[in-house]
Amino acid sequence: LVRLRNRHFQAASLVFAGCAVRERQLREEVTQLNEYRVIPDANLYAQQVRTTADTEVQVQLTRARQEADALRTAATSEAQELVSNARREAGDLRAA
């Protein structure tokens, strides 16, 4: 029973320590958020950074879509040419 009680105390201590760490993290996050609310320039700057990042991501997505379309078109064209050549060769073999 003593060992079992000690294990429960150890487990409870670990849980309590984890809760204390998480509480400290949350308090730090709240403090940081409060600091940003007090400084409107920081909020504006953060918003500008997000907007710029969103714009850059949209540009990259547009480029990627254009490249994918170009590759798809080229692949389709090559596939059609290969099919055409294969049909021609099959016709030549039948005729021979």
C-alpha positions, 0 to 999 in steps of 0.5 A, spaced: 500 500 500 505 504 501 508 503 494 501 504 491 500 510 495 507 513 493 506 512 485 499 515 486 503 521 489 508 521 484 503 521 478 499 527 482 506 531 482 507 530 475 500 532 473 501 538 478 508 540 475 505 539 468 499 544 470 504 549 473 508 549 466 502 550 462 499 555 467 505 559 466 505 558 458 498 561 458 500 567 463 506 568 458 501 568 452 496 572 455 501 577 457 504 578 450 497 578 447 496 584 452 502 587 450 500 587 443 493 590 444 497 596 448 501 597 442 497 598 436 503 599 431 505 592 433 498 589 431 498 593 424 505 591 423 502 583 424 496 585 420 501 587 414 505 581 415 499 576 414 497 580 408 503 580 405 504 573 406 497 571 403 499 575 397 505 571 396 502 565 397 497 567 392 502 568 387 506 562 388 499 558 387 497 562 381 504 560 378 504 553 380 497 552 377 500 555 370 506 551 370 501 545 372 496 547 366 502 547 361 505 541 363 498 537 363 497 540 356 504 538 353 503 531 356 497 531 353 500 533 346 505 528 347 500 522 349 496 524 343 502 524 338 505 517 341 498 514 340 497 517 333 504 514 331 502 507 334 496 507 330 500 508 324 505 503 325 500 498 327 496 500 320 503 499 317 504 492 320 497 490 318 498 492 311 505 488 310 
